[in-house]
Amino acid sequence: MKKRELEELVLKLAEPLLELLYGKFTVDPAQTDRPDAAITVHKPHKRFGCKVGPFRVGIEITTVDKGRDLAYLNDEKYGRDMVIAQTMAALENDVDSDKPTKKAEIEITDSYIYDGVIRKKDKYQGYFESGTYREIILLCFSDVVTTDTAFFRKHLWHCTSHLLSKAQFPFDAVVFANLRRGHPVRVYRKSDPLLVPPVLSRQAGHTETIGHGPTMRVGQKYNLNEIMLNAPLIAPRQPKPAK
């Protein structure tokens, strides 16, 4: 998927939440860079006041996932010969694989979302000085972290809000979305900072397993949970030794 297509998909996922936060709006199709998107709010939410007219919200869009993980999972050329061989074995010889094509064990630290967001901090001032937007928000997303887990709701959400508040992140809000499941949520609001650190939680120390399943034949039954326990067909690239 191309970068712009991905940005449009993430924005589409976030639209129901943006309507709850701002009111009825339309997306400006002409706004595609610096920032990545914009909406025009035609019927502002009552929290903005009864006499507020239409206004624009600028939206910067970014992933919070690490580049190395994405490179491994999304690289269609690396290991392609093994994928073709496995596919042909399944389709021509009815030989099923018990391995995922790729699998990554990704540690989700307390600062996982924060680390992906904070690097956009300096973008805000230029967007603000344009005088075009009433608010400027950051819409971040992940292929890894989902919003429907106890770990996210009880721990990572609060950690993210606190770390961004502590850093005085200048964007008016940060909205987080997942590409796989769970509803988008606002994880930070500049006007309502979370300055008190979250209490220690049993939910800390979380790892997500992300993988691609093997080729599966129509009409057959497979246990994906068992398959994902096995080592992947294509292992991550090993870092080159330092010279």
N, C-alpha and C positions, 0 to 999 in steps of 0.2 A: 504494500500500500504506500502510495506517495505521501510526502509530508503534508501537503495541503489536504488531501483526502482524509488523513488521520486527524488533522485539526478539526475538520468539519464534522467528523464522526463524534469526536469528544464533545464538541459544542452541542451537537444534537442530543447527546446523552444528558447534558447539563441543563437543557432548556426548561424542563419542568421545574427544577429547583430555582433557576433564574427568574422564572415567572412568579414563584412564591416570594422571592426576595425583593423583586423590583416592580412587578405588575405586568400588564399586557405589553408585549414588545414585538418588534420585528428585527431580524438580523440584517445588517447592512452588507450586501454581497460584494460591495466595492472595497470593503476594508479587509485586507489580507496580510498586511505587514506593518509593523511598528505602530500599534500593536497588531496581533494576528487576527483579531476580529473586533466587532463592535455591534452593540444592539441599540436601537432607539426605543425608549420606553414611552409609549403613547398614553398609557393610563397608569400613572405611578401608584404604587402601593400607598395606603393611607399613612404609613409611618413617615412619609416624606412631607406630609402636610396637605391640607385640602386645596390650597391654591397653587400647588406646584404644577407647572406645565411639563410638556414632554422634555426628555433629556437623553443624553447618550452615555453609555457605559463602555469603556475600552476594555478589551480582554486580551491578555497575554496568555499563550497556551504552551505548556511544556510537559515533558515526561519527567518523572522522578526516578525512573529505573536507571540502573547503572549501565554504562555503555558496553562493558565487557559482557554482561549477561545478555543484553539485547543482541549484540553481535553474534553470539553463539546460537541463540534460539532462532534468530531471524535469517541467518545466513543459509540460503538455499543451495549454494554451490558447494560449500564444505560438506563432504560426505555424501554427495549426490549419487555417486556410483553405488554406495551401499544401500541407499534408499531404493534405487531402481531395482537392484538385485532382490531386496526383500519384497518389494511389490510384485515382481514377476514370479517369485516363488509362491506367493499367496494366490495370485490370479491364475497362474498356469499349472501349478502343481499342488494346490490346496495346502501349502505348508504355511501355517500361521507362525508369526513371531511372538515370543513371550517377552519381548523387550520394547520399551518405548524408543522411538526414534532418537529423541534427545531428552535429557533431563538435567535440571539444574537445582541444586539445593541453595536457596538464597536466604541469607540471614537478614531479618528485618530488625534493624536497630531502632532505638528510640528516636533517632534523628533521621530515619530513612526518608521520610517525606520532606522534612526541613532541609536536608542536604541538597535535594533536587530543586527546591524552591529558592533558597537563599541566593543562589548564583544569579538570579534574575533581579536582584535588589536594585541595581543601578539603572535598570531600564525605566523605572518609574518616573524619574525626574523629567526626562525628555517628553514622555507622554503627557505628564501634568502640565508642562510649560506650553504645550500646544493649545491649551485653553478649550479643547474640543469636548472634554468629558467631565460630567459631574462626578463620576467615580471611575476608578481604574482598578480592575481586579485581575488576579492570576488564577487561571484554570489549569490545574495540574492533573495528571493521570498516571495510571500504572497498569501494566499487564500482570503484576505480581500481587500487590496488596489489594485485598477486597474490603469492602465496607460492611459486610454482613457477618463478621466474626466478632467474638467476644474480645479478642486481642485488640482489634481496631477500636471498638466502641468503648471499652473500659480502660484502654491504655494509650494506644498510638495517637488517637484523636487528641487527647489532652496533652500528651507530650509535644505534639506538633504545634498546638495552639500556644503552649507556654514558651517553646523555643523561639517561635516567630515573634511573640510579644516581647520577650527578653531582648531580641535583636532589633526591636522597633522597626519591623518590616513595614515599608512605606505603602504598599498596595492596600487599598481599602478593604479587601477581603481576599481570601484564598479558598477556592472551591476544589474539592478533590473528587475524581471519578475513577472508576475501574472499568477496564474494557471487557471484563469477563462476567462479573456479576456484582450485585449490590447497588443501591441508589447513591447518586452523588450527594455529598454533604459539604457544608461550609465548615472548614476546619480552623479558620482564623477570621477575626473581624477587628480591624484596627481601632474602631471606636469602643470596643469592649475587650481589652486585652486580658489575658490570663497570666497574671504576674506571679501568682503563688505556684510553686512547683507541684506537680501531681504527687499524690502519695505513692509509695512503693506498691507495686502490684504483682500478684502472682503471674499475671499475663506477660510479663517481660521475658525476653529471651526467646523470640519466636523465629521459626524457620518455615519458609514456604517452598514446597516442591512444585516446580513448573516443568511440564514436559509435553512432548508431542507423541501421540499414540502411533502404533504401527498401522500399516494398511490392513483394513478389516473387510472380510468378504460379506456380501449381502446374505442375510438369512442365518448367519452364525451368531452364537452368543459368546461374549467376551467379558472377562472380569477385569475392568480397567484398574481397579485398586490393586489387584495382584500384579498386573503388568507393570504398574508404576513403581512397585517395590524393587524391580530388577534394574541392573545397570543398563545404561542406554546403548543403543546400537552405535551411535556416534558420540564419543566422549568429547568434552570441551577441549579446545586447543591448549596445549601446554605452552606456558610462556617461554620465550626464547631465553637461553642462558645469557647472563651478562658477560660482555667481553672484557 
